[in-house]
Amino acid sequence: MRNAASSASIDAYLDGVPQGQRAALQALRETILDVAPTAVEGISYGMPAFRVKGTVVCWFAAAKQHCALYPGGLVDEFLPELTAFSTSKGTIRFQPDAPIPDPLLRRIIADAVARAGARSRGKAP
């Protein structure tokens, strides 16, 4: 279920990004939606965001020198596979011409969806 207005907001965000970054982020968007087909697109903290059952599972953004994926925190198990990328607690930075490898990206997104689901189950009704 995708909100057309939110999708348009992500489209507007991408329209303001240089072509190389736009293509990389659009590919990232498509992968996120492939892994989390029920995700609702929107803007959160000024960045494209993807919510599953009301909880943001990840964001992405373009910066002057790179693109970034914010999967809601990194799980230590992925760090050995991310040595080619600049990372911090909740960020994976990549160059548009050197994206996160698809199999790894899919696992990271699936993990973010699972972690967000666990957080939302813990909330009081």
N, CA, C and O atoms as a printed pandas DataFrame, in Angstrom:
     atom_number atom_name residue_name chain_id  residue_number  x_coord  y_coord  z_coord
0              1         N          MET        A               1    0.858   -1.170    0.000
1              2        CA          MET        A               1    0.000    0.000    0.000
2              3         C          MET        A               1    0.904    1.232    0.000
3              4         O          MET        A               1    1.604    1.501    0.976
4              5         N          ARG        A               2    0.880    1.961   -1.083
5              6        CA          ARG        A               2    1.727    3.130   -1.177
6              7         C          ARG        A               2    0.864    4.375   -1.216
7              8         O          ARG        A               2   -0.134    4.420   -1.935
8              9         N          ASN        A               3    1.239    5.376   -0.454
9             10        CA          ASN        A               3    0.531    6.634   -0.422
10            11         C          ASN        A               3    0.998    7.461   -1.611
11            12         O          ASN        A               3    2.182    7.786   -1.697
12            13         N          ALA        A               4    0.116    7.805   -2.519
13            14        CA          ALA        A               4    0.490    8.528   -3.731
14            15         C          ALA        A               4    1.116    9.875   -3.420
15            16         O          ALA        A               4    2.074   10.272   -4.083
16            17         N          ALA        A               5    0.600   10.589   -2.426
17            18        CA          ALA        A               5    1.164   11.897   -2.069
18            19         C          ALA        A               5    2.576   11.734   -1.531
19            20         O          ALA        A               5    3.459   12.522   -1.866
20            21         N          SER        A               6    2.800   10.721   -0.700
21            22        CA          SER        A               6    4.135   10.480   -0.162
22            23         C          SER        A               6    5.083   10.058   -1.261
23            24         O          SER        A               6    6.232   10.498   -1.299
24            25         N          SER        A               7    4.609    9.204   -2.161
25            26        CA          SER        A               7    5.431    8.780   -3.282
26            27         C          SER        A               7    5.830    9.991   -4.119
27            28         O          SER        A               7    6.969   10.092   -4.575
28            29         N          ALA        A               8    4.888   10.905   -4.318
29            30        CA          ALA        A               8    5.197   12.119   -5.066
30            31         C          ALA        A               8    6.255   12.938   -4.338
31            32         O          ALA        A               8    7.089   13.579   -4.977
32            33         N          SER        A               9    6.228   12.922   -3.002
33            34        CA          SER        A               9    7.229   13.657   -2.233
34            35         C          SER        A               9    8.614   13.063   -2.435
35            36         O          SER        A               9    9.596   13.798   -2.534
36            37         N          ILE        A              10    8.701   11.738   -2.496
37            38        CA          ILE        A              10    9.993   11.113   -2.768
38            39         C          ILE        A              10   10.412   11.423   -4.193
39            40         O          ILE        A              10   11.589   11.677   -4.451
40            41         N          ASP        A              11    9.476   11.405   -5.114
41            42        CA          ASP        A              11    9.800   11.781   -6.487
42            43         C          ASP        A              11   10.326   13.207   -6.540
43            44         O          ASP        A              11   11.292   13.481   -7.252
44            45         N          ALA        A              12    9.710   14.115   -5.803
45            46        CA          ALA        A              12   10.175   15.508   -5.762
46            47         C          ALA        A              12   11.576   15.580   -5.158
47            48         O          ALA        A              12   12.425   16.323   -5.650
48            49         N          TYR        A              13   11.821   14.811   -4.094
49            50        CA          TYR        A              13   13.159   14.767   -3.489
50            51         C          TYR        A              13   14.175   14.322   -4.534
51            52         O          TYR        A              13   15.220   14.953   -4.699
52            53         N          LEU        A              14   13.868   13.238   -5.237
53            54        CA          LEU        A              14   14.809   12.712   -6.227
54            55         C          LEU        A              14   15.009   13.678   -7.392
55            56         O          LEU        A              14   16.095   13.737   -7.967
56            57         N          ASP        A              15   13.975   14.430   -7.742
57            58        CA          ASP        A              15   14.104   15.411   -8.823
58            59         C          ASP        A              15   15.144   16.472   -8.498
59            60         O          ASP        A              15   15.731   17.063   -9.405
60            61         N          GLY        A              16   15.376   16.720   -7.216
61            62        CA          GLY        A              16   16.341   17.732   -6.806
62            63         C          GLY        A              16   17.750   17.203   -6.603
63            64         O          GLY        A              16   18.626   17.938   -6.149
64            65         N          VAL        A              17   17.981   15.942   -6.932
65            66        CA          VAL        A              17   19.275   15.286   -6.719
66            67         C          VAL        A              17   19.987   15.151   -8.066
67            68         O          VAL        A              17   19.334   14.867   -9.070
68            69         N          PRO        A              18   21.316   15.347   -8.116
69            70        CA          PRO        A              18   22.047   15.161   -9.375
70            71         C          PRO        A              18   21.803   13.776   -9.979
71            72         O          PRO        A              18   21.580   12.809   -9.250
72            73         N          GLN        A              19   21.844   13.684  -11.281
73            74        CA          GLN        A              19   21.462   12.480  -12.025
74            75         C          GLN        A              19   22.121   11.201  -11.510
75            76         O          GLN        A              19   21.419   10.210  -11.304
76            77         N          GLY        A              20   23.425   11.180  -11.296
77            78        CA          GLY        A              20   24.097    9.959  -10.841
78            79         C          GLY        A              20   23.565    9.477   -9.508
79            80         O          GLY        A              20   23.318    8.286   -9.320
80            81         N          GLN        A              21   23.392   10.406   -8.584
81            82        CA          GLN        A              21   22.837   10.046   -7.284
82            83         C          GLN        A              21   21.368    9.654   -7.417
83            84         O          GLN        A              21   20.905    8.729   -6.749
84            85         N          ARG        A              22   20.643   10.356   -8.275
85            86        CA          ARG        A              22   19.222   10.055   -8.470
86            87         C          ARG        A              22   19.048    8.611   -8.937
87            88         O          ARG        A              22   18.195    7.891   -8.418
88            89         N          ALA        A              23   19.844    8.188   -9.907
89            90        CA          ALA        A              23   19.734    6.816  -10.413
90            91         C          ALA        A              23   20.065    5.798   -9.318
91            92         O          ALA        A              23   19.382    4.783   -9.186
92            93         N          ALA        A              24   21.110    6.071   -8.537
93            94        CA          ALA        A              24   21.498    5.152   -7.456
94            95         C          ALA        A              24   20.411    5.079   -6.389
95            96         O          ALA        A              24   20.091    3.994   -5.903
96            97         N          LEU        A              25   19.846    6.220   -6.025
97            98        CA          LEU        A              25   18.803    6.229   -4.997
98            99         C          LEU        A              25   17.501    5.627   -5.507
99           100         O          LEU        A              25   16.776    4.993   -4.740
100          101         N          GLN        A              26   17.192    5.811   -6.778
101          102        CA          GLN        A              26   15.990    5.182   -7.341
102          103         C          GLN        A              26   16.147    3.666   -7.331
103          104         O          GLN        A              26   15.195    2.946   -7.029
104          105         N          ALA        A              27   17.337    3.181   -7.657
105          106        CA          ALA        A              27   17.585    1.732   -7.599
106          107         C          ALA        A              27   17.454    1.236   -6.159
107          108         O          ALA        A              27   16.895    0.166   -5.918
108          109         N          LEU        A              28   17.965    2.007   -5.209
109          110        CA          LEU        A              28   17.840    1.661   -3.795
110          111         C          LEU        A              28   16.365    1.623   -3.397
111          112         O          LEU        A              28   15.924    0.700   -2.712
112          113         N          ARG        A              29   15.620    2.613   -3.821
113          114        CA          ARG        A              29   14.175    2.673   -3.548
114          115         C          ARG        A              29   13.470    1.426   -4.049
115          116         O          ARG        A              29   12.661    0.833   -3.337
116          117         N          GLU        A              30   13.778    1.030   -5.278
117          118        CA          GLU        A              30   13.141   -0.143   -5.869
118          119         C          GLU        A              30   13.483   -1.410   -5.094
119          120         O          GLU        A              30   12.631   -2.280   -4.913
120          121         N          THR        A              31   14.725   -1.514   -4.638
121          122        CA          THR        A              31   15.121   -2.691   -3.852
122          123         C          THR        A              31   14.393   -2.706   -2.513
123          124         O          THR        A              31   13.905   -3.750   -2.079
124          125         N          ILE        A              32   14.322   -1.554   -1.864
125          126        CA          ILE        A              32   13.604   -1.479   -0.578
126          127         C          ILE        A              32   12.167   -1.944   -0.770
127          128         O          ILE        A              32   11.664   -2.742    0.021
128          129         N          LEU        A              33   11.506   -1.456   -1.806
129          130        CA          LEU        A              33   10.107   -1.810   -2.045
130          131         C          LEU        A              33    9.949   -3.265   -2.483
131          132         O          LEU        A              33    8.898   -3.871   -2.271
132          133         N          ASP        A              34   10.987   -3.820   -3.089
133          134        CA          ASP        A              34   10.945   -5.228   -3.461
134          135         C          ASP        A              34   11.050   -6.114   -2.217
135          136         O          ASP        A              34   10.350   -7.119   -2.096
136          137         N          VAL        A              35   11.933   -5.725   -1.300
137          138        CA          VAL        A              35   12.120   -6.498   -0.063
138          139         C          VAL        A              35   10.954   -6.270    0.901
139          140         O          VAL        A              35   10.537   -7.189    1.606
140          141         N          ALA        A              36   10.439   -5.059    0.929
141          142        CA          ALA        A              36    9.341   -4.705    1.845
142          143         C          ALA        A              36    8.165   -4.174    1.016
143          144         O          ALA        A              36    7.902   -2.972    1.016
144          145         N          PRO        A              37    7.461   -5.063    0.313
145          146        CA          PRO        A              37    6.414   -4.615   -0.614
146          147         C          PRO        A              37    5.238   -3.903    0.044
147          148         O          PRO        A              37    4.484   -3.208   -0.638
148          149         N          THR        A              38    5.067   -4.059    1.345
149          150        CA          THR        A              38    3.970   -3.356    2.020
150          151         C          THR        A              38    4.407   -1.999    2.562
151          152         O          THR        A              38    3.615   -1.295    3.189
152          153         N          ALA        A              39    5.655   -1.635    2.323
153          154        CA          ALA        A              39    6.172   -0.364    2.845
154          155         C          ALA        A              39    5.401    0.819    2.259
155          156         O          ALA        A              39    5.035    0.835    1.084
156          157         N          VAL        A              40    5.175    1.789    3.110
157          158        CA          VAL        A              40    4.541    3.044    2.699
158          159         C          VAL        A              40    5.638    4.093    2.627
159          160         O          VAL        A              40    6.367    4.311    3.594
160          161         N          GLU        A              41    5.746    4.729    1.492
161          162        CA          GLU        A              41    6.763    5.754    1.284
162          163         C          GLU        A              41    6.330    7.075    1.889
163          164         O          GLU        A              41    5.140    7.382    1.954
164          165         N          GLY        A              42    7.297    7.846    2.328
165          166        CA          GLY        A              42    7.019    9.174    2.849
166          167         C          GLY        A              42    8.308    9.934    3.063
167          168         O          GLY        A              42    9.384    9.479    2.675
168          169         N          ILE        A              43    8.192   11.081    3.674
169          170        CA          ILE        A              43    9.351   11.899    4.021
170          171         C          ILE        A              43    9.383   12.006    5.536
171          172         O          ILE        A              43    8.370   12.319    6.163
172          173         N          SER        A              44   10.537   11.750    6.120
173          174        CA          SER        A              44   10.729   11.845    7.563
174          175         C          SER        A              44   12.110   12.447    7.791
175          176         O          SER        A              44   13.093   12.012    7.191
176          177         N          TYR        A              45   12.177   13.435    8.650
177          178        CA          TYR        A              45   13.441   14.146    8.884
178          179         C          TYR        A              45   14.006   14.707    7.583
179          180         O          TYR        A              45   15.222   14.823    7.436
180          181         N          GLY        A              46   13.137   15.056    6.639
181          182        CA          GLY        A              46   13.559   15.633    5.373
182          183         C          GLY        A              46   14.132   14.638    4.387
183          184         O          GLY        A              46   14.676   15.031    3.356
184          185         N          MET        A              47   14.016   13.338    4.691
185          186        CA          MET        A              47   14.570   12.302    3.824
186          187         C          MET        A              47   13.480   11.314    3.423
187          188         O          MET        A              47   12.504   11.133    4.150
188          189         N          PRO        A              48   13.647   10.673    2.261
189          190        CA          PRO        A              48   12.740    9.589    1.916
190          191         C          PRO        A              48   12.787    8.512    2.991
191          192         O          PRO        A              48   13.862    8.111    3.439
192          193         N          ALA        A              49   11.615    8.051    3.397
193          194        CA          ALA        A              49   11.498    7.060    4.459
194          195         C          ALA        A              49   10.496    5.998    4.031
195          196         O          ALA        A              49    9.615    6.239    3.206
196          197         N          PHE        A              50   10.656    4.823    4.611
197          198        CA          PHE        A              50    9.796    3.685    4.293
198          199         C          PHE        A              50    9.274    3.099    5.593
199          200         O          PHE        A              50   10.047    2.674    6.452
200          201         N          ARG        A              51    7.946    3.082    5.730
201          202        CA          ARG        A              51    7.301    2.588    6.950
202          203         C          ARG        A              51    6.611    1.259    6.682
203          204         O          ARG        A              51    5.974    1.059    5.648
204          205         N          VAL        A              52    6.757    0.366    7.638
205          206        CA          VAL        A              52    6.037   -0.899    7.620
206          207         C          VAL        A              52    5.248   -0.955    8.921
207          208         O          VAL        A              52    5.817   -0.871   10.010
208          209         N          LYS        A              53    3.942   -1.095    8.797
209          210        CA          LYS        A              53    3.044   -1.101    9.954
210          211         C          LYS        A              53    3.262    0.129   10.837
211          212         O          LYS        A              53    3.229    0.044   12.064
212          213         N          GLY        A              54    3.485    1.277   10.183
213          214        CA          GLY        A              54    3.617    2.544   10.887
214          215         C          GLY        A              54    4.997    2.860   11.426
215          216         O          GLY        A              54    5.218    3.962   11.927
216          217         N          THR        A              55    5.933    1.924   11.338
217          218        CA          THR        A              55    7.285    2.132   11.867
218          219         C          THR        A              55    8.262    2.316   10.717
219          220         O          THR        A              55    8.275    1.518    9.780
220          221         N          VAL        A              56    9.082    3.364   10.779
221          222        CA          VAL        A              56   10.084    3.574    9.740
222          223         C          VAL        A              56   11.120    2.462    9.823
223          224         O          VAL        A              56   11.689    2.202   10.884
224          225         N          VAL        A              57   11.357    1.810    8.688
225          226        CA          VAL        A              57   12.354    0.743    8.654
226          227         C          VAL        A              57   13.676    1.233    8.086
227          228         O          VAL        A              57   14.729    0.690    8.421
228          229         N          CYS        A              58   13.639    2.265    7.220
229          230        CA          CYS        A              58   14.885    2.846    6.711
230          231         C          CYS        A              58   14.600    4.158    5.997
231          232         O          CYS        A              58   13.473    4.475    5.617
232          233         N          TRP        A              59   15.685    4.900    5.838
233          234        CA          TRP        A              59   15.678    6.162    5.112
234          235         C          TRP        A              59   16.827    6.115    4.115
235          236         O          TRP        A              59   17.719    5.274    4.225
236          237         N          PHE        A              60   16.801    7.027    3.136
237          238        CA          PHE        A              60   17.987    7.241    2.314
238          239         C          PHE        A              60   18.103    8.715    2.006
239          240         O          PHE        A              60   17.147    9.476    2.158
240          241         N          ALA        A              61   19.295    9.111    1.568
241          242        CA          ALA        A              61   19.517   10.526    1.268
242          243         C          ALA        A              61   20.724   10.689    0.354
243          244         O          ALA        A              61   21.558    9.794    0.218
244          245         N          ALA        A              62   20.786   11.857   -0.264
245          246        CA          ALA        A              62   21.944   12.255   -1.059
246          247         C          ALA        A              62   22.663   13.351   -0.291
247          248         O          ALA        A              62   22.033   14.258    0.253
248          249         N          ALA        A              63   23.978   13.264   -0.252
249          250        CA          ALA        A              63   24.810   14.307    0.333
250          251         C          ALA        A              63   25.730   14.823   -0.771
251          252         O          ALA        A              63   25.739   14.291   -1.881
252          253         N          LYS        A              64   26.481   15.833   -0.467
253          254        CA          LYS        A              64   27.328   16.442   -1.496
254          255         C          LYS        A              64   28.300   15.434   -2.116
255          256         O          LYS        A              64   28.502   15.435   -3.330
256          257         N          GLN        A              65   28.897   14.582   -1.293
257          258        CA          GLN        A              65   29.939   13.682   -1.772
258          259         C          GLN        A              65   29.544   12.203   -1.809
259          260         O          GLN        A              65   30.363   11.367   -2.190
260          261         N          HIS        A              66   28.316   11.861   -1.424
261          262        CA          HIS        A              66   27.930   10.450   -1.362
262          263         C          HIS        A              66   26.412   10.310   -1.263
263          264         O          HIS        A              66   25.675   11.292   -1.168
264          265         N          CYS        A              67   25.983    9.067   -1.288
265          266        CA          CYS        A              67   24.602    8.704   -0.965
266          267         C          CYS        A              67   24.662    7.938    0.349
267          268         O          CYS        A              67   25.721    7.443    0.734
268          269         N          ALA        A              68   23.537    7.840    1.031
269          270        CA          ALA        A              68   23.535    7.130    2.309
270          271         C          ALA        A              68   22.233    6.371    2.509
271          272         O          ALA        A              68   21.160    6.800    2.084
272          273         N          LEU        A              69   22.365    5.233    3.168
273          274        CA          LEU        A              69   21.235    4.439    3.621
274          275         C          LEU        A              69   21.263    4.465    5.131
275          276         O          LEU        A              69   22.311    4.269    5.747
276          277         N          TYR        A              70   20.115    4.706    5.722
277          278        CA          TYR        A              70   19.969    4.736    7.177
278          279         C          TYR        A              70   19.005    3.607    7.560
279          280         O          TYR        A              70   17.790    3.805    7.565
280          281         N          PRO        A              71   19.541    2.427    7.880
281          282        CA          PRO        A              71   18.665    1.292    8.174
282          283         C          PRO        A              71   18.219    1.209    9.628
283          284         O          PRO        A              71   17.933    0.118   10.122
284          285         N          GLY        A              72   18.156    2.328   10.311
285          286        CA          GLY        A              72   17.691    2.309   11.691
286          287         C          GLY        A              72   18.666    1.656   12.643
287          288         O          GLY        A              72   18.259    1.032   13.622
288          289         N          GLY        A              73   19.931    1.792   12.370
289          290        CA          GLY        A              73   20.970    1.173   13.189
290          291         C          GLY        A              73   21.541   -0.035   12.467
291          292         O          GLY        A              73   20.820   -0.741   11.762
292          293         N          LEU        A              74   22.804   -0.269   12.636
293          294        CA          LEU        A              74   23.435   -1.418   11.999
294          295         C          LEU        A              74   23.588   -2.547   12.987
295          296         O          LEU        A              74   23.857   -2.339   14.170
296          297         N          VAL        A              75   23.413   -3.724   12.484
297          298        CA          VAL        A              75   23.640   -4.905   13.300
298          299         C          VAL        A              75   25.080   -5.330   13.052
299          300         O          VAL        A              75   25.533   -5.381   11.908
300          301         N          ASP        A              76   25.791   -5.631   14.124
301          302        CA          ASP        A              76   27.213   -5.958   14.026
302          303         C          ASP        A              76   27.524   -7.032   12.994
303          304         O          ASP        A              76   28.604   -7.030   12.402
304          305         N          GLU        A              77   26.595   -7.944   12.775
305          306        CA          GLU        A              77   26.872   -9.039   11.855
306          307         C          GLU        A              77   27.154   -8.563   10.432
307          308         O          GLU        A              77   27.797   -9.285    9.670
308          309         N          PHE        A              78   26.693   -7.370   10.049
309          310        CA          PHE        A              78   26.920   -6.871    8.694
310          311         C          PHE        A              78   28.232   -6.096    8.544
311          312         O          PHE        A              78   28.711   -5.910    7.426
312          313         N          LEU        A              79   28.810   -5.650    9.638
313          314        CA          LEU        A              79   30.000   -4.802    9.564
314          315         C          LEU        A              79   31.159   -5.434    8.798
315          316         O          LEU        A              79   31.809   -4.718    8.035
316          317         N          PRO        A              80   31.463   -6.725    8.946
317          318        CA          PRO        A              80   32.556   -7.306    8.173
318          319         C          PRO        A              80   32.327   -7.231    6.652
319          320         O          PRO        A              80   33.284   -7.208    5.878
320          321         N          GLU        A              81   31.072   -7.195    6.238
321          322        CA          GLU        A              81   30.759   -7.119    4.813
322          323         C          GLU        A              81   30.689   -5.678    4.302
323          324         O          GLU        A              81   30.540   -5.450    3.101
324          325         N          LEU        A              82   30.795   -4.718    5.202
325          326        CA          LEU        A              82   30.677   -3.306    4.828
326          327         C          LEU        A              82   32.014   -2.569    4.899
327          328         O          LEU        A              82   32.035   -1.340    4.949
328          329         N          THR        A              83   33.119   -3.296    4.904
329          330        CA          THR        A              83   34.432   -2.653    5.055
330          331         C          THR        A              83   34.761   -1.723    3.889
331          332         O          THR        A              83   35.576   -0.814    4.049
332          333         N          ALA        A              84   34.157   -1.923    2.732
333          334        CA          ALA        A              84   34.417   -1.055    1.575
334          335         C          ALA        A              84   33.623    0.248    1.639
335          336         O          ALA        A              84   33.753    1.105    0.764
336          337         N          PHE        A              85   32.796    0.391    2.685
337          338        CA          PHE        A              85   31.934    1.558    2.813
338          339         C          PHE        A              85   32.239    2.309    4.094
339          340         O          PHE        A              85   32.743    1.739    5.062
340          341         N          SER        A              86   31.931    3.581    4.086
341          342        CA          SER        A              86   32.026    4.385    5.301
342          343         C          SER        A              86   30.746    4.120    6.100
343          344         O          SER        A              86   29.640    4.289    5.587
344          345         N          THR        A              87   30.908    3.709    7.346
345          346        CA          THR        A              87   29.743    3.430    8.180
346          347         C          THR        A              87   29.858    4.137    9.515
347          348         O          THR        A              87   30.950    4.488    9.961
348          349         N          SER        A              88   28.741    4.334   10.128
349          350        CA          SER        A              88   28.677    4.778   11.515
350          351         C          SER        A              88   27.509    4.021   12.124
351          352         O          SER        A              88   26.925    3.159   11.467
352          353         N          LYS        A              89   27.165    4.320   13.339
353          354        CA          LYS        A              89   26.166    3.534   14.066
354          355         C          LYS        A              89   24.907    3.235   13.237
355          356         O          LYS        A              89   24.420    2.105   13.259
356          357         N          GLY        A              90   24.388    4.198   12.530
357          358        CA          GLY        A              90   23.145    3.987   11.797
358          359         C          GLY        A              90   23.208    4.388   10.339
359          360         O          GLY        A              90   22.173    4.649    9.727
360          361         N          THR        A              91   24.423    4.442    9.759
361          362        CA          THR        A              91   24.572    4.968    8.408
362          363         C          THR        A              91   25.517    4.113    7.584
363          364         O          THR        A              91   26.548    3.650    8.073
364          365         N          ILE        A              92   25.151    3.910    6.323
365          366        CA          ILE        A              92   26.056    3.310    5.349
366          367         C          ILE        A              92   26.175    4.319    4.213
367          368         O          ILE        A              92   25.191    4.615    3.535
368          369         N          ARG        A              93   27.379    4.845    4.005
369          370        CA          ARG        A              93   27.620    5.813    2.932
370          371         C          ARG        A              93   28.219    5.078    1.737
371          372         O          ARG        A              93   29.087    4.219    1.889
372          373         N          PHE        A              94   27.737    5.431    0.546
373          374        CA          PHE        A              94   28.252    4.788   -0.663
374          375         C          PHE        A              94   28.289    5.780   -1.815
375          376         O          PHE        A              94   27.590    6.793   -1.813
376          377         N          GLN        A              95   29.121    5.464   -2.794
377          378        CA          GLN        A              95   29.202    6.279   -4.000
378          379         C          GLN        A              95   28.169    5.753   -4.994
379          380         O          GLN        A              95   27.908    4.551   -5.035
380          381         N          PRO        A              96   27.580    6.643   -5.797
381          382        CA          PRO        A              96   26.561    6.201   -6.745
382          383         C          PRO        A              96   27.053    5.107   -7.693
383          384         O          PRO        A              96   26.282    4.231   -8.084
384          385         N          ASP        A              97   28.324    5.156   -8.059
385          386        CA          ASP        A              97   28.860    4.149   -8.978
386          387         C          ASP        A              97   29.398    2.917   -8.255
387          388         O          ASP        A              97   29.921    2.008   -8.899
388          389         N          ALA        A              98   29.277    2.872   -6.929
389          390        CA          ALA        A              98   29.711    1.723   -6.136
390          391         C          ALA        A              98   28.679    1.463   -5.034
391          392         O          ALA        A              98   28.972    1.640   -3.851
392          393         N          PRO        A              99   27.479    1.046   -5.424
393          394        CA          PRO        A              99   26.407    0.848   -4.435
394          395         C          PRO        A              99   26.664   -0.374   -3.551
395          396         O          PRO        A              99   27.561   -1.175   -3.814
396          397         N          ILE        A             100   25.874   -0.492   -2.523
397          398        CA          ILE        A             100   25.909   -1.659   -1.643
398          399         C          ILE        A             100   25.503   -2.865   -2.488
399          400         O          ILE        A             100   24.481   -2.816   -3.172
400          401         N          PRO        A             101   26.283   -3.947   -2.453
401          402        CA          PRO        A             101   25.923   -5.122   -3.266
402          403         C          PRO        A             101   24.498   -5.591   -2.972
403          404         O          PRO        A             101   24.072   -5.633   -1.818
404          405         N          ASP        A             102   23.777   -5.939   -4.024
405          406        CA          ASP        A             102   22.357   -6.257   -3.899
406          407         C          ASP        A             102   22.053   -7.347   -2.868
407          408         O          ASP        A             102   21.146   -7.151   -2.059
408          409         N          PRO        A             103   22.751   -8.475   -2.849
409          410        CA          PRO        A             103   22.399   -9.496   -1.845
410          411         C          PRO        A             103   22.572   -8.979   -0.411
411          412         O          PRO        A             103   21.749   -9.263    0.459
412          413         N          LEU        A             104   23.637   -8.225   -0.173
413          414        CA          LEU        A             104   23.869   -7.654    1.159
414          415         C          LEU        A             104   22.800   -6.614    1.471
415          416         O          LEU        A             104   22.255   -6.603    2.575
416          417         N          LEU        A             105   22.495   -5.751    0.529
417          418        CA          LEU        A             105   21.474   -4.726    0.714
418          419         C          LEU        A             105   20.138   -5.359    1.085
419          420         O          LEU        A             105   19.461   -4.891    2.000
420          421         N          ARG        A             106   19.763   -6.403    0.392
421          422        CA          ARG        A             106   18.500   -7.074    0.670
422          423         C          ARG        A             106   18.471   -7.659    2.077
423          424         O          ARG        A             106   17.440   -7.606    2.748
424          425         N          ARG        A             107   19.575   -8.207    2.524
425          426        CA          ARG        A             107   19.640   -8.759    3.881
426          427         C          ARG        A             107   19.550   -7.648    4.924
427          428         O          ARG        A             107   18.887   -7.806    5.950
428          429         N          ILE        A             108   20.218   -6.521    4.662
429          430        CA          ILE        A             108   20.171   -5.384    5.597
430          431         C          ILE        A             108   18.750   -4.849    5.706
431          432         O          ILE        A             108   18.271   -4.570    6.805
432          433         N          ILE        A             109   18.078   -4.706    4.574
433          434        CA          ILE        A             109   16.703   -4.192    4.589
434          435         C          ILE        A             109   15.771   -5.180    5.290
435          436         O          ILE        A             109   14.933   -4.775    6.096
436          437         N          ALA        A             110   15.910   -6.463    4.989
437          438        CA          ALA        A             110   15.073   -7.469    5.647
438          439         C          ALA        A             110   15.298   -7.443    7.158
439          440         O          ALA        A             110   14.352   -7.595    7.931
440          441         N          ASP        A             111   16.544   -7.253    7.578
441          442        CA          ASP        A             111   16.846   -7.169    9.005
442          443         C          ASP        A             111   16.203   -5.921    9.612
443          444         O          ASP        A             111   15.662   -5.975   10.717
444          445         N          ALA        A             112   16.261   -4.798    8.892
445          446        CA          ALA        A             112   15.645   -3.555    9.388
446          447         C          ALA        A             112   14.141   -3.736    9.542
447          448         O          ALA        A             112   13.553   -3.260   10.513
448          449         N          VAL        A             113   13.517   -4.421    8.590
449          450        CA          VAL        A             113   12.071   -4.686    8.676
450          451         C          VAL        A             113   11.781   -5.558    9.891
451          452         O          VAL        A             113   10.834   -5.292   10.632
452          453         N          ALA        A             114   12.583   -6.592   10.101
453          454        CA          ALA        A             114   12.371   -7.486   11.248
454          455         C          ALA        A             114   12.565   -6.747   12.567
455          456         O          ALA        A             114   11.787   -6.938   13.502
456          457         N          ARG        A             115   13.604   -5.898   12.654
457          458        CA          ARG        A             115   13.848   -5.148   13.888
458          459         C          ARG        A             115   12.718   -4.160   14.150
459          460         O          ARG        A             115   12.295   -3.990   15.294
460          461         N          ALA        A             116   12.228   -3.508   13.099
461          462        CA          ALA        A             116   11.116   -2.559   13.272
462          463         C          ALA        A             116    9.859   -3.296   13.698
463          464         O          ALA        A             116    9.095   -2.783   14.515
464          465         N          GLY        A             117    9.629   -4.488   13.164
465          466        CA          GLY        A             117    8.483   -5.277   13.569
466          467         C          GLY        A             117    8.556   -5.670   15.027
467          468         O          GLY        A             117    7.543   -5.669   15.726
468          469         N          ALA        A             118    9.754   -6.009   15.494
469          470        CA          ALA        A             118    9.931   -6.361   16.900
470          471         C          ALA        A             118    9.669   -5.147   17.794
471          472         O          ALA        A             118    9.070   -5.276   18.862
472          473         N          ARG        A             119   10.124   -3.959   17.350
473          474        CA          ARG        A             119    9.867   -2.738   18.136
474          475         C          ARG        A             119    8.383   -2.422   18.186
475          476         O          ARG        A             119    7.864   -2.049   19.238
476          477         N          SER        A             120    7.695   -2.566   17.062
477          478        CA          SER        A             120    6.265   -2.203   17.047
478          479         C          SER        A             120    5.436   -3.198   17.853
479          480         O          SER        A             120    4.403   -2.818   18.405
480          481         N          ARG        A             121    5.854   -4.451   17.936
481          482        CA          ARG        A             121    5.118   -5.428   18.752
482          483         C          ARG        A             121    5.256   -5.118   20.235
483          484         O          ARG        A             121    4.388   -5.471   21.033
484          485         N          GLY        A             122    6.353   -4.455   20.602
485          486        CA          GLY        A             122    6.590   -4.139   21.999
486          487         C          GLY        A             122    5.847   -2.902   22.496
487          488         O          GLY        A             122    5.859   -2.614   23.692
488          489         N          LYS        A             123    5.206   -2.173   21.595
489          490        CA          LYS        A             123    4.480   -0.951   21.985
490          491         C          LYS        A             123    3.147   -1.297   22.630
491          492         O          LYS        A             123    2.498   -2.284   22.285
492          493         N          ALA        A             124    2.769   -0.468   23.560
493          494        CA          ALA        A             124    1.456   -0.647   24.204
494          495         C          ALA        A             124    0.370   -0.267   23.208
495          496         O          ALA        A             124    0.560    0.646   22.404
496          497         N          PRO        A             125   -0.764   -0.957   23.252
497          498        CA          PRO        A             125   -1.861   -0.661   22.296
498          499         C          PRO        A             125   -2.446    0.726   22.503
499          500         O          PRO        A             125   -3.366    1.121   21.787
